[in-house]
Amino acid sequence: MIAEPGSPLASLREEVLGCTKCDLCKSRRHAIFGEGNPAARIMIIGEAPGYPVLCTT
């Protein structure tokens, strides 16, 4: 499930996908924003994949 358009979570997703606030934007290939129930009581945040993983996708 993806957040409803116009919701705070949807706005955050758009900000993450278009972020250029640091130099990471120059080398990233994908900005990944998760999916799931936006009303969930718990959120799990994982580590970004390293360079070798990105080069194989």
Biopython code that builds the backbone (N, CA, C, O; Angstrom):
import numpy as np
from Bio.PDB.StructureBuilder import StructureBuilder

atoms = [
    (1, "MET", "N", (0.853, -1.166, 0.000)),
    (1, "MET", "CA", (0.000, 0.000, 0.000)),
    (1, "MET", "C", (0.903, 1.234, 0.000)),
    (1, "MET", "O", (1.853, 1.304, 0.779)),
    (2, "ILE", "N", (0.623, 2.174, -0.838)),
    (2, "ILE", "CA", (1.363, 3.425, -0.893)),
    (2, "ILE", "C", (0.475, 4.518, -0.317)),
    (2, "ILE", "O", (-0.746, 4.480, -0.472)),
    (3, "ALA", "N", (1.081, 5.476, 0.336)),
    (3, "ALA", "CA", (0.329, 6.550, 0.985)),
    (3, "ALA", "C", (-0.565, 7.285, -0.002)),
    (3, "ALA", "O", (-0.251, 7.402, -1.187)),
    (4, "GLU", "N", (-1.676, 7.772, 0.509)),
    (4, "GLU", "CA", (-2.631, 8.511, -0.319)),
    (4, "GLU", "C", (-2.000, 9.814, -0.814)),
    (4, "GLU", "O", (-1.294, 10.488, -0.064)),
    (5, "PRO", "N", (-2.255, 10.168, -2.073)),
    (5, "PRO", "CA", (-1.736, 11.435, -2.595)),
    (5, "PRO", "C", (-2.158, 12.602, -1.706)),
    (5, "PRO", "O", (-3.304, 12.666, -1.261)),
    (6, "GLY", "N", (-1.245, 13.509, -1.452)),
    (6, "GLY", "CA", (-1.542, 14.664, -0.615)),
    (6, "GLY", "C", (-1.319, 14.437, 0.869)),
    (6, "GLY", "O", (-1.347, 15.393, 1.644)),
    (7, "SER", "N", (-1.096, 13.194, 1.285)),
    (7, "SER", "CA", (-0.873, 12.907, 2.699)),
    (7, "SER", "C", (0.555, 13.300, 3.080)),
    (7, "SER", "O", (1.409, 13.439, 2.205)),
    (8, "PRO", "N", (0.821, 13.480, 4.372)),
    (8, "PRO", "CA", (2.187, 13.811, 4.795)),
    (8, "PRO", "C", (3.214, 12.755, 4.351)),
    (8, "PRO", "O", (4.340, 13.104, 3.997)),
    (9, "LEU", "N", (2.836, 11.482, 4.368)),
    (9, "LEU", "CA", (3.756, 10.430, 3.952)),
    (9, "LEU", "C", (4.031, 10.500, 2.455)),
    (9, "LEU", "O", (5.161, 10.264, 2.027)),
    (10, "ALA", "N", (3.028, 10.816, 1.661)),
    (10, "ALA", "CA", (3.221, 10.970, 0.220)),
    (10, "ALA", "C", (4.116, 12.174, -0.073)),
    (10, "ALA", "O", (4.949, 12.125, -0.978)),
    (11, "SER", "N", (3.947, 13.245, 0.685)),
    (11, "SER", "CA", (4.794, 14.431, 0.518)),
    (11, "SER", "C", (6.238, 14.106, 0.863)),
    (11, "SER", "O", (7.158, 14.546, 0.173)),
    (12, "LEU", "N", (6.442, 13.339, 1.928)),
    (12, "LEU", "CA", (7.787, 12.927, 2.315)),
    (12, "LEU", "C", (8.421, 12.064, 1.236)),
    (12, "LEU", "O", (9.606, 12.207, 0.935)),
    (13, "ARG", "N", (7.627, 11.164, 0.652)),
    (13, "ARG", "CA", (8.126, 10.306, -0.432)),
    (13, "ARG", "C", (8.634, 11.152, -1.597)),
    (13, "ARG", "O", (9.719, 10.898, -2.119)),
    (14, "GLU", "N", (7.863, 12.149, -2.003)),
    (14, "GLU", "CA", (8.262, 13.027, -3.105)),
    (14, "GLU", "C", (9.538, 13.786, -2.766)),
    (14, "GLU", "O", (10.403, 13.977, -3.621)),
    (15, "GLU", "N", (9.649, 14.215, -1.514)),
    (15, "GLU", "CA", (10.853, 14.934, -1.097)),
    (15, "GLU", "C", (12.076, 14.016, -1.137)),
    (15, "GLU", "O", (13.146, 14.432, -1.580)),
    (16, "VAL", "N", (11.925, 12.776, -0.680)),
    (16, "VAL", "CA", (13.035, 11.811, -0.701)),
    (16, "VAL", "C", (13.459, 11.516, -2.128)),
    (16, "VAL", "O", (14.654, 11.499, -2.426)),
    (17, "LEU", "N", (12.507, 11.285, -3.010)),
    (17, "LEU", "CA", (12.830, 10.925, -4.387)),
    (17, "LEU", "C", (13.522, 12.042, -5.160)),
    (17, "LEU", "O", (14.279, 11.774, -6.093)),
    (18, "GLY", "N", (13.268, 13.289, -4.779)),
    (18, "GLY", "CA", (13.869, 14.403, -5.505)),
    (18, "GLY", "C", (14.937, 15.154, -4.727)),
    (18, "GLY", "O", (15.373, 16.223, -5.152)),
    (19, "CYS", "N", (15.361, 14.615, -3.604)),
    (19, "CYS", "CA", (16.292, 15.318, -2.726)),
    (19, "CYS", "C", (17.669, 15.526, -3.376)),
    (19, "CYS", "O", (18.238, 14.610, -3.969)),
    (20, "THR", "N", (18.176, 16.736, -3.248)),
    (20, "THR", "CA", (19.531, 17.079, -3.721)),
    (20, "THR", "C", (20.273, 17.872, -2.644)),
    (20, "THR", "O", (21.151, 18.674, -2.963)),
    (21, "LYS", "N", (19.931, 17.656, -1.382)),
    (21, "LYS", "CA", (20.490, 18.445, -0.276)),
    (21, "LYS", "C", (21.921, 18.066, 0.098)),
    (21, "LYS", "O", (22.589, 18.813, 0.813)),
    (22, "CYS", "N", (22.397, 16.924, -0.372)),
    (22, "CYS", "CA", (23.783, 16.546, -0.090)),
    (22, "CYS", "C", (24.373, 15.873, -1.330)),
    (22, "CYS", "O", (23.672, 15.661, -2.320)),
    (23, "ASP", "N", (25.645, 15.543, -1.272)),
    (23, "ASP", "CA", (26.336, 14.963, -2.424)),
    (23, "ASP", "C", (25.910, 13.530, -2.756)),
    (23, "ASP", "O", (26.281, 13.013, -3.810)),
    (24, "LEU", "N", (25.144, 12.883, -1.882)),
    (24, "LEU", "CA", (24.669, 11.534, -2.193)),
    (24, "LEU", "C", (23.820, 11.523, -3.460)),
    (24, "LEU", "O", (23.771, 10.515, -4.166)),
    (25, "CYS", "N", (23.160, 12.623, -3.747)),
    (25, "CYS", "CA", (22.303, 12.690, -4.938)),
    (25, "CYS", "C", (23.102, 12.568, -6.229)),
    (25, "CYS", "O", (22.554, 12.195, -7.267)),
    (26, "LYS", "N", (24.389, 12.879, -6.168)),
    (26, "LYS", "CA", (25.223, 12.828, -7.371)),
    (26, "LYS", "C", (25.588, 11.405, -7.774)),
    (26, "LYS", "O", (25.860, 11.145, -8.946)),
    (27, "SER", "N", (25.597, 10.475, -6.807)),
    (27, "SER", "CA", (26.033, 9.119, -7.120)),
    (27, "SER", "C", (24.946, 8.065, -6.952)),
    (27, "SER", "O", (25.141, 6.921, -7.363)),
    (28, "ARG", "N", (23.823, 8.413, -6.370)),
    (28, "ARG", "CA", (22.783, 7.396, -6.162)),
    (28, "ARG", "C", (22.150, 7.012, -7.489)),
    (28, "ARG", "O", (22.043, 7.820, -8.412)),
    (29, "ARG", "N", (21.737, 5.763, -7.553)),
    (29, "ARG", "CA", (21.028, 5.282, -8.735)),
    (29, "ARG", "C", (19.535, 5.206, -8.469)),
    (29, "ARG", "O", (18.723, 5.378, -9.379)),
    (30, "HIS", "N", (19.178, 4.948, -7.220)),
    (30, "HIS", "CA", (17.775, 4.794, -6.852)),
    (30, "HIS", "C", (17.553, 5.413, -5.476)),
    (30, "HIS", "O", (18.350, 5.195, -4.563)),
    (31, "ALA", "N", (16.507, 6.160, -5.324)),
    (31, "ALA", "CA", (16.049, 6.579, -4.005)),
    (31, "ALA", "C", (14.857, 5.685, -3.701)),
    (31, "ALA", "O", (13.822, 5.776, -4.361)),
    (32, "ILE", "N", (14.998, 4.841, -2.725)),
    (32, "ILE", "CA", (13.969, 3.837, -2.456)),
    (32, "ILE", "C", (13.146, 4.260, -1.253)),
    (32, "ILE", "O", (13.671, 4.472, -0.161)),
    (33, "PHE", "N", (11.883, 4.374, -1.471)),
    (33, "PHE", "CA", (10.949, 4.713, -0.398)),
    (33, "PHE", "C", (10.029, 3.520, -0.246)),
    (33, "PHE", "O", (9.412, 3.079, -1.216)),
    (34, "GLY", "N", (9.933, 3.002, 0.947)),
    (34, "GLY", "CA", (9.206, 1.754, 1.184)),
    (34, "GLY", "C", (7.722, 1.813, 0.928)),
    (34, "GLY", "O", (7.151, 2.859, 0.620)),
    (35, "GLU", "N", (7.129, 0.665, 1.064)),
    (35, "GLU", "CA", (5.691, 0.507, 0.918)),
    (35, "GLU", "C", (5.164, -0.157, 2.170)),
    (35, "GLU", "O", (5.920, -0.773, 2.922)),
    (36, "GLY", "N", (3.901, -0.036, 2.389)),
    (36, "GLY", "CA", (3.288, -0.681, 3.543)),
    (36, "GLY", "C", (2.143, 0.150, 4.066)),
    (36, "GLY", "O", (1.726, 1.125, 3.441)),
    (37, "ASN", "N", (1.652, -0.237, 5.194)),
    (37, "ASN", "CA", (0.518, 0.427, 5.813)),
    (37, "ASN", "C", (0.981, 1.739, 6.445)),
    (37, "ASN", "O", (1.750, 1.710, 7.406)),
    (38, "PRO", "N", (0.536, 2.882, 5.936)),
    (38, "PRO", "CA", (0.975, 4.154, 6.495)),
    (38, "PRO", "C", (0.471, 4.397, 7.918)),
    (38, "PRO", "O", (0.940, 5.319, 8.584)),
    (39, "ALA", "N", (-0.466, 3.592, 8.388)),
    (39, "ALA", "CA", (-0.977, 3.724, 9.754)),
    (39, "ALA", "C", (-0.384, 2.670, 10.686)),
    (39, "ALA", "O", (-0.875, 2.485, 11.799)),
    (40, "ALA", "N", (0.658, 1.985, 10.245)),
    (40, "ALA", "CA", (1.269, 0.933, 11.065)),
    (40, "ALA", "C", (1.829, 1.507, 12.364)),
    (40, "ALA", "O", (2.244, 2.665, 12.413)),
    (41, "ARG", "N", (1.838, 0.692, 13.406)),
    (41, "ARG", "CA", (2.363, 1.132, 14.700)),
    (41, "ARG", "C", (3.876, 1.001, 14.782)),
    (41, "ARG", "O", (4.492, 1.545, 15.699)),
    (42, "ILE", "N", (4.479, 0.293, 13.846)),
    (42, "ILE", "CA", (5.921, 0.101, 13.858)),
    (42, "ILE", "C", (6.457, 0.281, 12.436)),
    (42, "ILE", "O", (5.803, -0.091, 11.462)),
    (43, "MET", "N", (7.645, 0.852, 12.334)),
    (43, "MET", "CA", (8.286, 1.050, 11.048)),
    (43, "MET", "C", (9.683, 0.445, 11.125)),
    (43, "MET", "O", (10.408, 0.674, 12.094)),
    (44, "ILE", "N", (10.057, -0.317, 10.120)),
    (44, "ILE", "CA", (11.385, -0.913, 10.081)),
    (44, "ILE", "C", (12.178, -0.204, 8.995)),
    (44, "ILE", "O", (11.750, -0.123, 7.844)),
    (45, "ILE", "N", (13.335, 0.304, 9.380)),
    (45, "ILE", "CA", (14.190, 1.045, 8.460)),
    (45, "ILE", "C", (15.460, 0.245, 8.260)),
    (45, "ILE", "O", (16.163, -0.073, 9.219)),
    (46, "GLY", "N", (15.752, -0.080, 7.006)),
    (46, "GLY", "CA", (16.936, -0.879, 6.703)),
    (46, "GLY", "C", (18.068, -0.035, 6.168)),
    (46, "GLY", "O", (17.897, 1.130, 5.809)),
    (47, "GLU", "N", (19.208, -0.649, 6.127)),
    (47, "GLU", "CA", (20.402, 0.000, 5.603)),
    (47, "GLU", "C", (20.355, 0.012, 4.088)),
    (47, "GLU", "O", (19.836, -0.915, 3.467)),
    (48, "ALA", "N", (20.889, 1.045, 3.506)),
    (48, "ALA", "CA", (20.964, 1.126, 2.049)),
    (48, "ALA", "C", (21.960, 0.101, 1.528)),
    (48, "ALA", "O", (22.943, -0.196, 2.206)),
    (49, "PRO", "N", (21.728, -0.447, 0.340)),
    (49, "PRO", "CA", (22.686, -1.392, -0.228)),
    (49, "PRO", "C", (23.992, -0.690, -0.577)),
    (49, "PRO", "O", (24.007, 0.500, -0.893)),
    (50, "GLY", "N", (25.066, -1.428, -0.517)),
    (50, "GLY", "CA", (26.375, -0.868, -0.836)),
    (50, "GLY", "C", (26.618, -0.814, -2.339)),
    (50, "GLY", "O", (25.800, -1.279, -3.133)),
    (51, "TYR", "N", (27.728, -0.253, -2.704)),
    (51, "TYR", "CA", (28.081, -0.057, -4.113)),
    (51, "TYR", "C", (28.026, -1.329, -4.939)),
    (51, "TYR", "O", (27.443, -1.307, -6.023)),
    (52, "PRO", "N", (28.610, -2.457, -4.478)),
    (52, "PRO", "CA", (28.559, -3.679, -5.318)),
    (52, "PRO", "C", (27.138, -4.138, -5.635)),
    (52, "PRO", "O", (26.872, -4.622, -6.735)),
    (53, "VAL", "N", (26.230, -3.989, -4.681)),
    (53, "VAL", "CA", (24.843, -4.398, -4.913)),
    (53, "VAL", "C", (24.193, -3.491, -5.936)),
    (53, "VAL", "O", (23.469, -3.969, -6.809)),
    (54, "LEU", "N", (24.431, -2.204, -5.850)),
    (54, "LEU", "CA", (23.844, -1.262, -6.784)),
    (54, "LEU", "C", (24.324, -1.492, -8.206)),
    (54, "LEU", "O", (23.580, -1.254, -9.157)),
    (55, "CYS", "N", (25.552, -1.949, -8.360)),
    (55, "CYS", "CA", (26.101, -2.158, -9.689)),
    (55, "CYS", "C", (25.540, -3.391, -10.377)),
    (55, "CYS", "O", (25.700, -3.547, -11.588)),
    (56, "THR", "N", (24.891, -4.265, -9.633)),
    (56, "THR", "CA", (24.353, -5.493, -10.215)),
    (56, "THR", "C", (22.863, -5.402, -10.472)),
    (56, "THR", "O", (22.277, -6.353, -10.990)),
    (57, "THR", "N", (22.222, -4.281, -10.124)),
    (57, "THR", "CA", (20.780, -4.157, -10.347)),
    (57, "THR", "C", (20.471, -3.212, -11.469)),
    (57, "THR", "O", (19.302, -2.993, -11.787)),
]
sb = StructureBuilder()
sb.init_structure("model")
sb.init_model(0)
sb.init_chain("A")
sb.init_seg("    ")
for serial, (resi, resn, name, xyz) in enumerate(atoms, 1):
    if name == "N":
        sb.init_residue(resn, " ", resi, " ")
    sb.init_atom(name, np.array(xyz, "f"), 0.0, 1.0, " ", f" {name:<3s}", serial, name[0])
structure = sb.get_structure()
